[in-house]
Amino acid sequence: MGIFDDAKDAAKQAGDKLGKAAADVKDKAADMVDDTKDKFADKADEAKAKGESAVADGKQKATEVKNQVKQQIRDNK
């Protein structure tokens, strides 16, 4: 019976190694997905901030022009 027991142990060890390798691959894939999500969120935050900055710049320019027009009206009175 020793040969069969050895074969059984070898098969169990191979199964354990295969299970561990599959778990490692799954963990690495999950980490890659999480990293990709984080990178995407970072880029989205950057784009949002740039958009908000552009809006603020536009409001500033509009206010400056409005104030210049008001000043010209005052000067022409």
OpenMM code with the backbone's topology and positions (N, CA, C; nanometers):
from openmm import Vec3, app, unit

residues = "MET GLY ILE PHE ASP ASP ALA LYS ASP ALA ALA LYS GLN ALA GLY ASP LYS LEU GLY LYS ALA ALA ALA ASP VAL LYS ASP LYS ALA ALA ASP MET VAL ASP ASP THR LYS ASP LYS PHE ALA ASP LYS ALA ASP GLU ALA LYS ALA LYS GLY GLU SER ALA VAL ALA ASP GLY LYS GLN LYS ALA THR GLU VAL LYS ASN GLN VAL LYS GLN GLN ILE ARG ASP ASN LYS".split()
positions = [
    Vec3(0.0803, -0.1197, 0.0000),
    Vec3(0.0000, 0.0000, 0.0000),
    Vec3(0.0848, 0.1265, 0.0000),
    Vec3(0.2112, 0.1192, 0.0204),
    Vec3(0.2986, 0.2352, 0.0274),
    Vec3(0.2996, 0.3169, -0.1009),
    Vec3(0.2965, 0.2517, -0.2157),
    Vec3(0.2985, 0.3230, -0.3432),
    Vec3(0.1711, 0.4062, -0.3582),
    Vec3(0.0576, 0.3475, -0.3218),
    Vec3(-0.0678, 0.4200, -0.3337),
    Vec3(-0.0729, 0.5375, -0.2368),
    Vec3(-0.0212, 0.5192, -0.1172),
    Vec3(-0.0179, 0.6286, -0.0202),
    Vec3(0.0735, 0.7412, -0.0691),
    Vec3(0.1877, 0.7034, -0.1268),
    Vec3(0.2789, 0.8041, -0.1813),
    Vec3(0.2124, 0.8815, -0.2964),
    Vec3(0.1433, 0.8105, -0.3830),
    Vec3(0.0749, 0.8743, -0.4950),
    Vec3(-0.0357, 0.9671, -0.4435),
    Vec3(-0.1072, 0.9208, -0.3418),
    Vec3(-0.2135, 1.0024, -0.2831),
    Vec3(-0.1545, 1.1295, -0.2231),
    Vec3(-0.0435, 1.1174, -0.1499),
    Vec3(0.0221, 1.2347, -0.0911),
    Vec3(0.0736, 1.3301, -0.1993),
    Vec3(0.1300, 1.2753, -0.3058),
    Vec3(0.1811, 1.3578, -0.4151),
    Vec3(0.0669, 1.4326, -0.4836),
    Vec3(-0.0447, 1.3638, -0.5036),
    Vec3(-0.1601, 1.4281, -0.5659),
    Vec3(-0.2148, 1.5386, -0.4755),
    Vec3(-0.2179, 1.5134, -0.3456),
    Vec3(-0.2668, 1.6145, -0.2508),
    Vec3(-0.1752, 1.7361, -0.2511),
    Vec3(-0.0443, 1.7130, -0.2494),
    Vec3(0.0511, 1.8239, -0.2525),
    Vec3(0.0385, 1.9039, -0.3818),
    Vec3(0.0216, 1.8347, -0.4944),
    Vec3(0.0061, 1.9032, -0.6224),
    Vec3(-0.1220, 1.9872, -0.6216),
    Vec3(-0.2284, 1.9312, -0.5674),
    Vec3(-0.3542, 2.0054, -0.5573),
    Vec3(-0.3413, 2.1278, -0.4684),
    Vec3(-0.2707, 2.1118, -0.3569),
    Vec3(-0.2491, 2.2248, -0.2660),
    Vec3(-0.1682, 2.3354, -0.3349),
    Vec3(-0.0621, 2.2951, -0.4065),
    Vec3(0.0201, 2.3936, -0.4774),
    Vec3(-0.0606, 2.4642, -0.5864),
    Vec3(-0.1419, 2.3881, -0.6573),
    Vec3(-0.2246, 2.4457, -0.7629),
    Vec3(-0.3258, 2.5433, -0.7035),
    Vec3(-0.3866, 2.5065, -0.5931),
    Vec3(-0.4821, 2.5955, -0.5258),
    Vec3(-0.4156, 2.7233, -0.4790),
    Vec3(-0.2951, 2.7124, -0.4240),
    Vec3(-0.2231, 2.8307, -0.3773),
    Vec3(-0.1867, 2.9205, -0.4956),
    Vec3(-0.1422, 2.8592, -0.6055),
    Vec3(-0.1063, 2.9376, -0.7244),
    Vec3(-0.2291, 3.0096, -0.7792),
    Vec3(-0.3425, 2.9418, -0.7817),
    Vec3(-0.4653, 3.0046, -0.8313),
    Vec3(-0.5065, 3.1203, -0.7403),
    Vec3(-0.4926, 3.1033, -0.6106),
    Vec3(-0.5261, 3.2101, -0.5161),
    Vec3(-0.4329, 3.3296, -0.5347),
    Vec3(-0.3053, 3.3019, -0.5588),
    Vec3(-0.2087, 3.4102, -0.5822),
    Vec3(-0.2437, 3.4891, -0.7088),
    Vec3(-0.2800, 3.4183, -0.8145),
    Vec3(-0.3184, 3.4847, -0.9395),
    Vec3(-0.4425, 3.5698, -0.9163),
    Vec3(-0.5383, 3.5156, -0.8436),
    Vec3(-0.6612, 3.5896, -0.8149),
    Vec3(-0.6303, 3.7152, -0.7344),
    Vec3(-0.5448, 3.7041, -0.6349),
    Vec3(-0.5075, 3.8203, -0.5533),
    Vec3(-0.4359, 3.9262, -0.6366),
    Vec3(-0.3453, 3.8832, -0.7228),
    Vec3(-0.2731, 3.9785, -0.8077),
    Vec3(-0.3685, 4.0488, -0.9032),
    Vec3(-0.4640, 3.9743, -0.9591),
    Vec3(-0.5617, 4.0340, -1.0502),
    Vec3(-0.6474, 4.1358, -0.9752),
    Vec3(-0.6885, 4.1015, -0.8541),
    Vec3(-0.7691, 4.1944, -0.7742),
    Vec3(-0.6892, 4.3206, -0.7423),
    Vec3(-0.5619, 4.3048, -0.7114),
    Vec3(-0.4762, 4.4210, -0.6847),
    Vec3(-0.4635, 4.5089, -0.8091),
    Vec3(-0.4493, 4.4471, -0.9255),
    Vec3(-0.4382, 4.5235, -1.0495),
    Vec3(-0.5669, 4.6008, -1.0772),
    Vec3(-0.6800, 4.5374, -1.0523),
    Vec3(-0.8087, 4.6053, -1.0721),
    Vec3(-0.8201, 4.7244, -0.9777),
    Vec3(-0.7843, 4.7039, -0.8523),
    Vec3(-0.7894, 4.8137, -0.7548),
    Vec3(-0.6968, 4.9277, -0.7949),
    Vec3(-0.5769, 4.8947, -0.8397),
    Vec3(-0.4822, 4.9980, -0.8833),
    Vec3(-0.5370, 5.0754, -1.0029),
    Vec3(-0.5967, 5.0041, -1.0960),
    Vec3(-0.6531, 5.0691, -1.2147),
    Vec3(-0.7677, 5.1613, -1.1754),
    Vec3(-0.8522, 5.1158, -1.0832),
    Vec3(-0.9622, 5.2010, -1.0351),
    Vec3(-0.9074, 5.3268, -0.9695),
    Vec3(-0.8041, 5.3110, -0.8875),
    Vec3(-0.7437, 5.4267, -0.8200),
    Vec3(-0.6848, 5.5250, -0.9209),
    Vec3(-0.6150, 5.4731, -1.0205),
    Vec3(-0.5552, 5.5605, -1.1224),
    Vec3(-0.6635, 5.6351, -1.1998),
    Vec3(-0.7716, 5.5648, -1.2331),
    Vec3(-0.8812, 5.6280, -1.3056),
    Vec3(-0.9446, 5.7382, -1.2203),
    Vec3(-0.9650, 5.7093, -1.0919),
    Vec3(-1.0238, 5.8086, -1.0018),
    Vec3(-0.9319, 5.9303, -0.9896),
    Vec3(-0.8016, 5.9073, -0.9837),
    Vec3(-0.7063, 6.0190, -0.9763),
    Vec3(-0.7146, 6.1067, -1.1010),
    Vec3(-0.7202, 6.0437, -1.2176),
    Vec3(-0.7300, 6.1202, -1.3431),
    Vec3(-0.8624, 6.1962, -1.3495),
    Vec3(-0.9702, 6.1343, -1.3028),
    Vec3(-1.1001, 6.2017, -1.3014),
    Vec3(-1.0968, 6.3228, -1.2084),
    Vec3(-1.0325, 6.3072, -1.0931),
    Vec3(-1.0192, 6.4190, -0.9997),
    Vec3(-0.9389, 6.5330, -1.0614),
    Vec3(-0.8313, 6.4980, -1.1325),
    Vec3(-0.7499, 6.6002, -1.1996),
    Vec3(-0.8317, 6.6754, -1.3036),
    Vec3(-0.9070, 6.6009, -1.3838),
    Vec3(-0.9879, 6.6639, -1.4882),
    Vec3(-1.0940, 6.7544, -1.4270),
    Vec3(-1.1542, 6.7100, -1.3192),
    Vec3(-1.2564, 6.7904, -1.2510),
    Vec3(-1.1943, 6.9191, -1.1968),
    Vec3(-1.0785, 6.9063, -1.1354),
    Vec3(-1.0103, 7.0239, -1.0809),
    Vec3(-0.9721, 7.1219, -1.1911),
    Vec3(-0.9249, 7.0711, -1.3033),
    Vec3(-0.8897, 7.1588, -1.4153),
    Vec3(-1.0136, 7.2300, -1.4685),
    Vec3(-1.1240, 7.1580, -1.4763),
    Vec3(-1.2484, 7.2185, -1.5215),
    Vec3(-1.2965, 7.3270, -1.4266),
    Vec3(-1.2891, 7.2991, -1.2973),
    Vec3(-1.3296, 7.3982, -1.1977),
    Vec3(-1.2385, 7.5201, -1.2030),
    Vec3(-1.1107, 7.4970, -1.2267),
    Vec3(-1.0157, 7.6068, -1.2376),
    Vec3(-1.0466, 7.6931, -1.3601),
    Vec3(-1.0802, 7.6277, -1.4707),
    Vec3(-1.1135, 7.7014, -1.5927),
    Vec3(-1.2394, 7.7850, -1.5723),
    Vec3(-1.3368, 7.7297, -1.5016),
    Vec3(-1.4593, 7.8046, -1.4727),
    Vec3(-1.4259, 7.9256, -1.3865),
    Vec3(-1.3432, 7.9061, -1.2852),
    Vec3(-1.3047, 8.0174, -1.1976),
    Vec3(-1.2302, 8.1248, -1.2757),
    Vec3(-1.1407, 8.0835, -1.3640),
    Vec3(-1.0682, 8.1803, -1.4476),
    Vec3(-1.1647, 8.2582, -1.5373),
    Vec3(-1.2619, 8.1880, -1.5921),
    Vec3(-1.3610, 8.2534, -1.6770),
    Vec3(-1.4435, 8.3546, -1.5992),
    Vec3(-1.4826, 8.3182, -1.4770),
    Vec3(-1.5590, 8.4116, -1.3931),
    Vec3(-1.4750, 8.5335, -1.3587),
    Vec3(-1.3473, 8.5115, -1.3311),
    Vec3(-1.2584, 8.6232, -1.2982),
    Vec3(-1.2466, 8.7180, -1.4174),
    Vec3(-1.2252, 8.6622, -1.5349),
    Vec3(-1.2121, 8.7458, -1.6553),
    Vec3(-1.3423, 8.8221, -1.6817),
    Vec3(-1.4559, 8.7536, -1.6656),
    Vec3(-1.5850, 8.8189, -1.6879),
    Vec3(-1.6052, 8.9338, -1.5895),
    Vec3(-1.5662, 8.9142, -1.4657),
    Vec3(-1.5795, 9.0199, -1.3652),
    Vec3(-1.4885, 9.1376, -1.3987),
    Vec3(-1.3675, 9.1081, -1.4434),
    Vec3(-1.2747, 9.2151, -1.4807),
    Vec3(-1.3319, 9.2978, -1.5962),
    Vec3(-1.3859, 9.2315, -1.6967),
    Vec3(-1.4434, 9.3019, -1.8118),
    Vec3(-1.5640, 9.3837, -1.7673),
    Vec3(-1.6483, 9.3258, -1.6844),
    Vec3(-1.7664, 9.3957, -1.6349),
    Vec3(-1.7243, 9.5212, -1.5582),
    Vec3(-1.6228, 9.5082, -1.4744),
    Vec3(-1.5746, 9.6227, -1.3976),
    Vec3(-1.5134, 9.7299, -1.4880),
    Vec3(-1.4441, 9.6881, -1.5941),
    Vec3(-1.3883, 9.7846, -1.6896),
    Vec3(-1.4998, 9.8619, -1.7601),
    Vec3(-1.6047, 9.7906, -1.7973),
    Vec3(-1.7177, 9.8564, -1.8633),
    Vec3(-1.7833, 9.9546, -1.7679),
    Vec3(-1.8024, 9.9141, -1.6433),
    Vec3(-1.8612, 10.0041, -1.5435),
    Vec3(-1.7749, 10.1295, -1.5269),
    Vec3(-1.6441, 10.1087, -1.5234),
    Vec3(-1.5528, 10.2235, -1.5071),
    Vec3(-1.5616, 10.3168, -1.6278),
    Vec3(-1.5698, 10.2604, -1.7478),
    Vec3(-1.5821, 10.3450, -1.8668),
    Vec3(-1.7122, 10.4240, -1.8641),
    Vec3(-1.8182, 10.3617, -1.8175),
    Vec3(-1.9455, 10.4332, -1.8059),
    Vec3(-1.9333, 10.5474, -1.7058),
    Vec3(-1.8701, 10.5216, -1.5933),
    Vec3(-1.8497, 10.6270, -1.4916),
    Vec3(-1.7649, 10.7408, -1.5469),
    Vec3(-1.6612, 10.7041, -1.6212),
    Vec3(-1.5708, 10.8068, -1.6758),
    Vec3(-1.6418, 10.8928, -1.7819),
    Vec3(-1.7374, 10.8396, -1.8525),
    Vec3(-1.8068, 10.9138, -1.9584),
    Vec3(-1.9235, 10.9955, -1.9072),
    Vec3(-1.9565, 10.9890, -1.7810),
    Vec3(-2.0674, 11.0682, -1.7270),
    Vec3(-2.0270, 11.2097, -1.7043),
] * unit.nanometer
topology = app.Topology()
chain = topology.addChain("A")
for resn in residues:
    res = topology.addResidue(resn, chain)
    for name in ("N", "CA", "C"):
        topology.addAtom(name, app.Element.getBySymbol(name[0]), res)
